[in-house]
Every structure is written in structure tokens, then in C-alpha cells.
């Protein structure tokens, strides 16, 4: 073989290689050429999406610039480079989102939306629309956490539920029902009902002296409703919230006289309410009540940091729920490529750019977290072997054995993707939306 080299930055770079004669074509040769740096190949793709890094990972390579021949600390940096970029992209997206659109805050209340068949609630006669207001005389109205704590304290024992049930005439019927909570893994004690959630838009700022400040609203609360205005539009497929401009437009259009309305908001995970007097003929700039639901840069950075931290802290629970659901033969709650495609197809037309950015941010963060897990076949799994090599002062595990371990991890991941995709396909074929409860 004939080859040409050039010296660049003090290194000998391979620039060309050709067979000496036709008989040499297709033959493998071992020579000093294997130790030459092939340099970096840059490409310009016709379709500028995606990317890849292809390195010489042949375990038998003798080239000094091959990945396997680099120091362990350099290989570690390479392995975490992609994960780092995923974290950075997610962080930037989570900074941009609260500046563009109101952010969602959820608070479970005590209104029953569904009763499970053959459950204690079904046996007691609970129905959708009922509101659980007390447990053994303890007021839990609107506070799911407090209700769950009371049920857990009386697990397996008869309790008396105070119920409010609206009737067709618009009034409310109050009565009590005996029920026995039954033990369960999570939550620890259940009665067999699904509870509704209040959806609020996080308040970024409250103008000094404004109506919002006068009634006690403050940054960090989440606005649920003002009178008959709700931040979550009815019949929306995705949770794209109304902002303070929509609130101002609603108030100026619908409240022409002095009106006292109920303001509902979420604080510390609980839904609370207060009253506000809306003067007649409020100008548009005052009809926002002094609320801003769009974050400035500084608060947006803090909001993004909080979201990233919450996501990282929820990883152990997410994996526990994943395998617990699969063990019961239920949907894992995790989506694969099919499910993600369905979410994008159904949500993008209504959600617009904020929805697309949310998907990008969530996917990027999930990829970063998942790829960093110490599972063979993933970057995190390879990083474990690099760290072990550092601890053992340069001693490496046999390359063939390490390869088998990574192959086993890869097979496990393929099986997991197959199972998750099965539930995704089943949901698509059943016509069920991923946004439905």
C-alpha cells in the first residue's frame, strides 16, 4: 500500500492511501500506517438533523489517537459529553418556556371523578362528582394530602366520610357514608376513587398596590380562576394556559358593573380561595389585577433549576413505578417512540411552539438522565468501567468480557423498549389519546 502524510500541529496526519497494484485491493495489511492519525472528517448533510460521533473503538487498535488508547479520564469526558449537552439543551428550553407561556401548577382536591368497580368506594355508594369534605369529622375539603393521611391512619378500620353531592337543582346534599380503607402499596391505603386536580398558572410577579396584592396573592402562587374565567381553557387537548392578557380581556368584556367574584389559587400544593371586587369599567391595563404570568430572565433561571432538580429527584420513584406497573401487566406510564409520536401529532396543532419546546426539553432531559444510568450498553454503564479502571490504577477488565456485559445490557434495553412500545401501539389501536386520564 502507498500512503501520503502531512505534519499538522506537530502530528503526522494520514491524507491519502492507495493500493500499489490491483492484486492488493481488498487485502488486509498490518503496518505502521495503523498508528497514524486519520484526522477529523467534517460533513455537511443535505438534511441537517441529528448527528453522530464515530470513533475507532476497535479494542485491538494500536493507533495512539484511538478511543481505547486514550487515558481513562479523557474517555470519561467523552462519555459524558453527550449527556452534558442534553442537560444544557433542556436547561435552556426550561428557561425559555416560563418567559414565553404560563407554567402549570397542579393541586389534587377531594372531588371524585371516577369510582373503581369492586372497590370500597363503590360498595359505600360514592359517585363521580361527590366531594369528600371530612374523614371521621376531620375537615379535609379540597386537601387530598390531608385526606390521604387520615385514611392511612385508619387503614383497615371503618371510617365515616362527610360527602357533599350536587344535585340537578343546583343545591348541595350533605351526608355521611361509612367506608373501610384497604391496604395498598402506593398510596398506602385507598378507597378506590380517582380524584380531580386543579390546574393553575404560576404567578411570576404581583404589582405593588394592585388588586392581586390587596387580596393576598403573591409570586409563587398559581392562579386557577377568577370568577368564571379559568386559566385552563375548556375542552383543550393539551394544558396550554390562558395568560394575564386573556384574563384582562375576559374581565373587560364580561364585568361591566361592580362585581364580587371568587379567586381560586394554589399555594403550597393546596387550592385556596378568596374574594375580589372588580370595579365597573376597569381599563385593560388594570384588568390583569396586577398579575404577571410570564417570568423575567432571573426568575426563569430559578424556575428552570427547580424543574431540573425535581426531575432528577423523581428518577428512583419513576423506575420503581415503571417496573411495578410492568410486573402487574399494566402500562408502564413511560412512552417509547410510538407514544412520543402520538403525543406530538395530537398536541402540536393546539399547543403550538410552547408545546413543541416542552417536548424537546422533556425528551432532552430524559435522554440525559437515562443515558447516564449505570446500565451496560449506555454511556453511564461504560463510564462505570472507566471509573473502575481509575480506581484500580489502570487495570482494565478483559475487553471481551466487557463487550459481553454491554451486549447483555443492550439486549435488556431492546426488550424494555419492545414492552413499552407494545402498550403504546395498543393505545393507538384502541383510539385512546395519550392526554386522556
C-alpha positions in Angstrom: 0.0 0.0 0.0 1.1 3.5 -0.7 0.1 6.4 1.6 0.8 10.1 2.0 1.0 12.1 5.2 1.3 15.7 6.3 2.5 17.2 9.5 -0.2 19.3 11.2 0.1 20.8 14.6 3.1 18.6 15.3 1.3 15.4 14.4 1.7 13.2 11.3 -1.7 13.1 9.6 -2.7 10.4 7.0 -4.0 12.2 3.9 -4.2 9.5 1.3 -3.9 5.8 0.8 -3.9 3.7 -2.4 -3.1 0.1 -3.4 0.2 -0.4 -5.1 -1.3 -2.8 -7.6 -4.7 -4.3 -8.4 -3.9 -7.6 -6.7 -3.6 -5.7 -3.4 -7.1 -4.4 -3.4 -9.3 -5.9 -0.7 -6.4 -7.4 1.2 -5.8 -6.5 4.9 -2.3 -5.3 5.8 -0.8 -4.6 9.1 1.9 -1.9 9.2 2.9 1.4 10.9 0.1 3.1 9.0 -2.3 1.9 11.7 -0.5 4.2 14.1 -1.2 7.3 12.0 -3.9 9.8 13.0 -6.6 9.8 10.4 -7.7 13.3 11.4 -11.2 14.6 11.7 -13.7 14.3 8.9 -16.3 17.1 8.7 -19.5 16.6 6.8 -22.3 18.9 5.6 -25.5 17.0 5.5 -28.3 17.6 2.9 -30.8 17.2 5.7 -29.4 19.0 8.7 -31.0 17.0 11.5 -29.4 14.6 14.0 -25.7 13.9 14.4 -23.3 11.3 15.4 -19.7 10.7 16.6 -17.9 7.8 15.1 -14.6 6.8 16.7 -12.2 3.9 16.3 -13.4 1.6 19.1 -11.6 -1.5 17.8 -10.2 -3.0 21.0 -7.1 -4.2 19.1 -6.3 -0.8 17.6 -2.7 0.4 18.2 -3.3 3.9 16.9 -2.4 6.4 19.7 -5.4 8.6 18.9 -7.9 5.7 19.1 -10.5 6.0 21.8 -9.4 2.8 23.6 -5.9 4.1 23.8 -6.7 7.4 25.4 -6.3 7.9 29.2 -9.2 6.9 31.3 -10.0 10.5 32.3 -10.2 11.5 28.7 -12.5 8.6 27.8 -14.7 9.6 30.8 -15.0 13.2 29.4 -16.0 11.8 26.0 -18.6 9.6 27.6 -20.3 12.4 29.5 -20.1 14.9 26.7 -23.4 13.9 25.0 -25.2 13.7 28.3 -23.9 17.2 29.3 -25.2 18.7 26.0 -28.6 17.1 26.7 -28.7 18.7 30.1 -27.7 22.1 28.7 -30.3 22.0 26.0 -33.0 21.0 28.5 -32.0 23.8 30.9 -32.1 26.4 28.1 -35.5 25.2 27.0 -36.8 25.3 30.6 -35.5 28.9 30.9 -37.3 30.0 27.7 -40.6 28.3 28.4 -41.7 30.4 31.5 -40.7 33.5 29.6 -43.0 32.5 26.7 -46.0 30.9 28.3 -47.6 30.4 31.8 -46.3 27.4 33.7 -48.6 24.7 35.1 -49.1 24.0 38.8 -51.3 21.1 39.8 -53.1 20.5 43.1 -55.3 17.5 43.7 -58.5 18.3 45.5 -61.1 15.9 47.0 -63.6 15.8 44.2 -64.3 12.3 42.9 -64.1 11.9 39.2 -64.3 8.1 38.9 -65.1 5.2 41.2 -63.3 2.0 40.6 -65.5 -1.2 40.3 -65.5 -3.6 43.2 -63.8 -1.0 45.5 -64.7 0.1 49.0 -66.0 3.4 47.4 -68.2 1.5 45.0 -69.6 -0.6 47.9 -70.2 2.5 50.0 -72.2 4.3 47.2 -69.7 7.1 46.3 -70.3 8.6 42.8 -68.5 10.8 40.4 -69.0 14.5 41.4 -69.0 13.8 45.1 -66.8 15.9 47.2 -65.1 14.3 50.3 -65.2 17.1 52.9 -64.3 15.2 56.1 -62.9 11.9 57.4 -64.1 10.9 60.9 -65.1 14.6 61.5 -61.6 16.0 60.4 -62.1 18.7 57.7 -60.2 17.6 54.5 -62.2 19.6 52.0 -60.0 20.3 49.0 -56.9 18.9 50.6 -56.1 15.5 49.1 -52.9 15.1 51.1 -54.7 15.6 54.4 -57.5 13.2 53.2 -54.9 10.5 52.3 -53.2 10.9 55.7 -56.5 10.4 57.5 -57.3 7.4 55.5 -53.8 5.9 56.1 -54.2 6.4 59.9 -57.4 4.3 59.8 -56.3 1.7 57.3 -58.4 -1.4 57.6 -60.8 0.3 60.0 -64.3 1.7 59.4 -64.4 5.5 58.9 -67.1 8.0 58.3 -66.8 10.2 55.2 -68.5 13.5 55.0 -69.8 14.0 51.5 -71.2 16.9 49.5 -73.2 15.8 46.5 -74.5 18.4 44.0 -78.0 17.7 42.7 -79.6 18.7 39.4 -81.5 21.6 41.0 -78.2 23.4 41.8 -78.2 22.8 45.6 -75.8 20.5 47.5 -76.8 17.5 49.6 -74.7 16.8 52.7 -74.5 13.3 54.2 -72.1 10.8 55.7 -71.0 7.4 54.3 -69.3 4.6 56.2 -66.3 3.1 54.4 -63.3 0.9 55.2 -60.0 1.9 53.5 -58.0 -1.1 52.3 -54.2 -1.5 52.4 -52.2 -0.9 49.3 -48.6 -0.3 48.3 -48.9 3.2 46.8 -50.7 5.1 48.1 -50.5 3.3 51.4 -54.3 3.0 51.9 -57.0 3.5 49.3 -60.8 3.6 48.9 -60.8 3.2 45.1 -61.5 6.6 43.7 -59.8 8.9 41.2 -59.5 12.5 42.4 -59.6 15.6 40.2 -56.9 18.2 40.0 -57.0 21.9 39.9 -54.8 23.5 37.3 -53.1 26.8 38.0 -50.8 29.2 36.2 -47.7 30.2 38.3 -47.7 33.8 39.2 -44.3 35.4 38.3 -44.9 38.9 39.8 -47.6 40.9 41.6 -47.7 44.7 41.1 -47.4 46.7 44.3 -50.8 48.2 45.4 -52.7 46.1 42.8 -55.9 44.3 43.4 -54.0 41.0 43.4 -51.7 42.2 46.2 -54.7 43.6 48.2 -56.3 40.1 48.3 -53.1 38.4 49.3 -51.8 36.9 46.1 -48.1 36.6 45.8 -45.4 35.3 43.5 -45.1 31.6 43.6 -48.9 31.1 43.9 -50.7 29.6 40.9 -53.9 31.3 39.6 -56.7 28.8 39.0 -59.7 31.0 38.3 -61.2 34.5 38.7 -65.0 34.2 38.7 -65.9 32.3 35.6 -62.5 32.8 34.0 -60.2 29.8 34.2 -56.6 29.7 33.2 -57.1 26.2 31.6 -59.5 26.6 28.7 -62.3 24.1 28.5 -62.1 21.2 26.0 -58.4 21.8 25.5 -56.4 18.7 24.5 -53.1 19.9 26.0 -52.5 22.1 29.0 -51.8 25.4 27.3 -52.9 28.0 29.7 -54.5 31.4 29.4 -52.3 34.3 30.5 -52.9 37.7 32.1 -53.8 39.3 28.8 -56.6 36.7 28.4 -57.7 37.5 31.9 -57.8 41.2 31.2 -59.8 40.7 28.0 -62.3 38.5 29.8 -62.8 40.9 32.7 -63.3 44.0 30.5 -65.8 42.1 28.3 -67.9 40.3 31.0 -67.8 42.5 34.0 -69.5 45.8 33.2 -70.7 46.6 36.7 -69.2 46.3 40.2 -68.8 42.6 40.8 -67.6 40.4 43.7 -66.1 37.2 42.4 -64.2 34.2 43.8 -60.5 33.9 43.1 -59.1 30.4 43.4 -55.4 29.8 43.6 -52.9 27.1 44.6 -50.4 27.7 47.4 -48.1 25.1 48.9 -49.9 22.4 47.0 -53.4 23.3 48.3 -56.2 25.0 46.5 -57.4 28.1 48.4 -59.9 30.9 47.5 -60.6 34.5 48.3 -62.9 37.3 47.0 -62.1 40.3 45.0 -64.3 43.3 44.0 -64.0 44.2 40.3 -64.9 47.8 39.7 -67.1 48.6 36.7 -65.3 49.7 33.5 -61.8 48.6 34.6 -59.2 49.7 32.0 -57.3 47.0 30.2 -54.0 47.6 32.0 -55.7 47.2 35.4 -57.9 44.3 34.4 -54.9 42.0 34.8 -55.3 42.6 38.6 -51.6 43.4 38.7 -50.6 39.8 37.9 -47.8 38.7 35.5 -47.8 35.1 34.5 -44.6 35.5 32.3 -41.3 35.2 34.1 -38.3 37.6 33.7 -34.9 36.1 32.9 -33.7 35.8 36.6 -36.9 34.1 37.9 -37.0 31.9 34.8 -33.5 30.6 35.5 -34.6 29.8 39.1 -37.8 28.1 37.7 -35.7 26.0 35.3 -33.3 25.0 38.1 -36.2 23.9 40.3 -37.7 21.8 37.4 -34.4 20.1 36.7 -33.8 19.3 40.4 -37.4 17.9 40.7 -36.9 15.7 37.7 -33.6 14.3 39.0 -35.0 13.6 42.4 -38.0 11.8 40.9 -35.9 9.2 39.0 -35.8 6.5 41.7 -39.6 6.7 42.1 -40.2 6.7 38.3 -38.2 3.5 37.9 -39.9 1.9 40.8 -43.3 2.7 39.3 -42.1 1.5 35.9 -41.2 -2.0 36.9 -44.1 -2.3 39.5 -46.6 -1.5 36.7 -45.0 -3.9 34.3 -45.0 -6.6 36.9 -48.7 -6.2 37.3 -49.2 -6.3 33.5 -50.2 -2.7 33.3 -49.0 0.2 31.1 -45.6 1.3 32.4 -46.5 5.0 32.3 -43.4 5.5 30.1 -43.7 6.2 26.4 -41.5 4.9 23.6 -41.0 6.2 20.0 -44.6 5.3 19.1 -46.1 7.1 22.1 -43.9 10.1 21.7 -45.0 10.4 18.0 -48.7 10.2 19.1 -48.2 12.9 21.7 -46.5 15.3 19.1 -49.1 14.6 16.4 -52.1 15.2 18.7 -50.6 18.0 20.8 -48.7 20.2 18.3 -51.7 21.7 16.4 -53.2 23.1 19.7 -50.1 23.6 21.7 -48.0 25.4 19.1 -44.4 26.4 19.8 -44.5 26.2 23.6 -45.8 22.6 23.3 -43.0 21.7 20.9 -40.4 23.3 23.1 -41.8 21.4 26.1 -41.5 18.1 24.2 -37.9 19.0 23.2 -36.9 19.9 26.8 -38.5 16.9 28.4 -37.0 14.5 25.8 -33.6 16.0 26.1 -33.6 15.8 29.9 -35.0 12.3 29.9 -32.3 11.2 27.4 -29.6 12.8 29.6 -30.9 11.1 32.8 -31.5 7.7 31.1 -28.1 7.6 29.3 -26.2 8.4 32.5 -27.7 5.4 34.3 -25.1 2.7 35.1 -26.7 0.2 32.8 -24.4 -1.7 30.5 -24.7 -0.6 26.9 -25.4 3.1 27.9 -22.8 5.8 28.4 -23.4 5.5 32.1 -22.6 1.8 32.0 -19.4 2.4 30.1 -18.5 5.2 32.5 -18.6 2.7 35.4 -15.9 0.6 33.7 -13.8 3.7 33.2 -14.1 4.7 36.8 -13.3 1.2 37.9 -10.1 1.4 35.8 -9.1 4.6 37.5 -9.8 3.1 41.0 -7.7 0.0 40.0 -4.9 2.3 38.7 -5.0 1.4 35.1 -6.1 -2.2 35.3 -8.8 -3.0 32.7 -11.4 -5.7 32.6 -10.9 -8.1 29.8 -12.2 -6.4 26.6 -14.2 -9.5 25.5 -15.9 -9.8 28.9 -16.8 -6.2 29.0 -18.2 -6.5 25.5 -20.4 -9.4 26.6 -21.7 -7.3 29.5 -22.6 -4.4 27.3 -24.2 -6.7 24.8 -26.4 -8.2 27.6 -27.4 -4.6 28.7 -28.2 -3.7 25.1 -30.5 -6.8 24.8 -32.2 -5.8 28.0 -32.8 -2.3 26.7 -34.3 -3.6 23.5 -36.7 -5.9 25.4 -37.7 -3.0 27.6 -38.4 -0.8 24.5 -40.4 -3.6 23.0 -42.6 -4.0 26.0 -43.2 -0.2 26.3 -43.9 0.0 22.6 -46.5 -2.8 22.9 -48.6 -0.6 25.3 -48.1 2.4 23.0 -49.4 0.5 20.0 -52.3 -0.9 22.0 -53.3 2.6 23.0 -53.1 3.9 19.4 -55.2 0.9 18.1 -57.8 1.5 20.8 -58.2 5.1 19.7 -57.3 6.4 23.1 -55.5 9.7 23.4 -52.2 9.9 25.5 -53.7 13.0 27.1 -56.7 11.2 28.5 -56.7 10.1 32.1 
